[in-house]
Amino acid sequence: MSVSDIIEEIRPLSAKEKQEILEKLWTEFGDELESFNPDLTPEQIAELDRRAEDALKHPGRGIPAEQVFAEIEKRFAERRK
């Protein structure tokens, strides 16, 4: 079975089922794929790694994702007015 065949098998599934497949694929193969991203330069990857390490060392410095999303939503809502 080719990748195209697999995609065609997945296409009719619900968004939730597609999300579940993606999560399972990432869990299963993420370690193999994590270091490969053709859109990022080695310098960008190194910077992301540095930032991730810093975030793990200092978890209190960050802003909770919920707060970030709420601020983004607020900005979009203001622009729609």
Beta strands, then each sheet from edge to edge (+ up, - down):
end
